[in-house]
Amino acid sequence: VTRETITVALAGNPNSGKTTVFNHITGTRQHVGNWPGVTVEKKEGIIQHNGYRLRVVDLPGTYSLTAYSVEEIVARRFLVDEKPDVVVDIVDASNLERNLYLATQLIELGVKLILALNMADVAEARGHHIDADKLGALLGVPVVFTVGTRNQGIKELLNKVVEVAEDRETSSRHIHIAYGGELEKEIKKIQDVIWQDPSIGKRYSTRWLAVKLLENDGAARERVGTLGEIGGRILAQAEAGRARLGEIYQDDTEMVLTDQRYGFIGGALKEVLRVSAETKFDVSRQVDLILTNRLLGIPIFIFFIWAMFQLTFTLGAYPMAWIDAGVGWIGGLAASALPAGVFRDLLVNGVIAGVGSVIIFLPNILLLFFFIALFEDTGYLARAAFIMDRVMHVIGLHGKSFIPLLMGFGCNVPAIMAARTLESERDRILTILINPLMSCSARLPVYVLLAGTFFGASAGNAIFSIYGLGIALAIAMGKLFRVSLFRGDSAPFVMELPPYRVPTLKSLLIHMWDRSGIFLRKMGRVILIGSVVVWFLGAFPRHAVVPPAAAPGRISAGELAADSPAPRPGAQRSGHGGGVSEEERLRLEGSYLGRLGHLIEPVFAPLGFDWRTSVAVISGFVAKEIVVSTLGVLHAAGADVNEESEVLRRALRASGMTPLGAYALMAFVLTYVPCLATVGAIRRETNSWKWTAFSITYSLTLAWVVAFVIFQGGRLLGLG
Amino acid sequence: MRRLLDKELLLKSSVSLREGAMIPLSQFKEGERGVIVKVQGAGAFRKRLQEMGFIRGTEVSVEKYAPLRDPVELIVKGYHVSLRVEEAARVLMEKQEEEGA
């Protein structure tokens, strides 16, 4: 019988195996969301243990609680404001000294703490023997050994959680990290001022607050600043203390405090850690002699990435074909089962086609994330960042941005989701913003159609130059955003290179499943609504045959007469089975989509786009491959044309489009919003409509400017 | 005015008095090691490095430079960590002789 809910927070350094422990505790009963207002992932799960209901919250992995990074702020805010009943600090037992730094901060915060010495097997193998009882006694916290990868010690850990929550644990004792004479004096002075208002002590540990103020901690100062008159006096006392201590130690007080904490840890370790003949043979180091080798490192990295893409897109092609066929079959079934009409149209062309356009990505996403999880869990991702950082730093990005950007050439959706591997929120958002400039595979058909039509033998060069243009724009925008939106010194590149580890299949699968679930649930909604809207625009009004005799109508009528001889005989000669041609073309032209095309034609005219191109570009919001089929319909070549269609190519040449105009269109297709799924991914991953709107706006503006410069610049140079 | 408060501080300041012998970590070659004398730079940078264990008196060894010569992989307090070369230049070291290592 459930008696009460105990909230347990899991804290720990990155690479401490925290996620594995969390996965073992909660299994599949976990909920993945975001911490409010930030892009940091929040995982929690509810389990039953010994009649208690445990709500387990996985805090972001952090090295400390200083509140410099978003992750630290989030973790600290949860600990201070939501006051979890128990905090479990997952510690890498084989890397005890640095991992205990976070523990000292947790002790200082005054939370009910349990230390889980994880990867106890690795520590033992390295000849590190830890006296857990003594460590627990020195820190005043219960200590449990765990081996997350083998699910050992998890039950004992949960038993301890209940004991500590119920105050039945005898080893729990509140200790102070002793800072020594002068520092303690100043801490006491600040505490004395704080105690003048007893209500503050009820909300925060006064010692913790005093220490934080001596560290000149921004978040703590902000909190105290809101306390009114007493707050002012506390801050003044802290300021005086900092000044005096700075005089004494000839250094910033926060540095002295950090020194002292490591001093405390060093002292404790002397008593509890015994290293028996450190094993000289370090497998991880040997592996790295090859994988990050001066000469071999880069070729091996390129090979891994190549293999990842090959496997993803060749293996993924089979299930994608099945899904495509399945969606087509269901659509056909619905089409034949239902009476003709708006409802059938909505269901078949709007909903089923829309859902189909979402789940078609699923095989690629599952596979790409399997590989990313593999890179991450083995520790190779950090090496990839190590190898590529020099290149990425040129754009002001982190080495870890390289993989998400590269994945963009396959599909921007998983690529944007892969930006999660970046620790800094600024790097993450910047990587997401420039990711769509990596030309995804769905844009290739458009390039093939246009380049094949207008550039003949140099089509390949034209397409290649478009990919190059995308990379150049990404570099330029990256630099621009770095100096405008993300000013200030970037976080130092202090990246841990954890020992290589053999990942567990369970955590790989959970990782893969998380991503895919997010994709289906959260993005699906955005994509489905978008698809239905574009379907509606193209399908209504129902029976308008010719657009009203407004200005746009006249233009189109003139164009109709001018270019109808060219495509129509072509369509007849080839005996195109689509059977759309003239009627469908007129219907689409009369639809809201067609009218919209006419309406915004003046906007696109300086880029050399006519109304048909404008309509194709609008419909391309849903997905880039639609640009080709829309052009097919509008040029009366049929909807089921592909990029190799000779009919459509002839029609395009006859429509008055020039090579220069075609190149401007290719550049536009490269640069503007790749597809609705990408918009969904950006919304989901930035957790912000503001960034989503910004991404759409900037890419549209940039696309217009780039196409304008190409078209008008080319004309000035006499190229078109 | 400098008041020395405890043994530890006395020890540390005696290190910093020999500032003439300081070499930026970025000038270390692969396999070389030394002891941190001082970390320069803005507060956030120094603090982050300190939290990761770059404390005065701590031994650091250069494991290797990346294929493009930047960043650099270091071993500090028993774990591997990488820093950009420009960041490593702000960590001032006292080199340890080979035989002392």
Interface residues (C-beta under 8 A of the other chain):
Chain A: Y63 S64 T66 Y68 N95 E97 R98 Y101 G180 G181 E182 E247 I248 Y249 Q250 D252 E254 M255 T258 D259 Y262 G263 R285 D288 T292 N293 R294 L295 G297 I298 A382 F386 I387 D389 R390 V391 H393 G399 D489 A491 P492 F493 V494 M495 E496 L497 P498 P499
Chain B: M1 R2 R3 L5 D6 E8 L9 K12 A42 G43 A44 F45 R46 K47 R48 L49 Q50 E51 M52 G53 I55 R56 E63 K64 Y65 A66 P67 L68 R69 D70 P71 E73 K77 G78 Y79 H80 V81 S82 L83 R84 E87
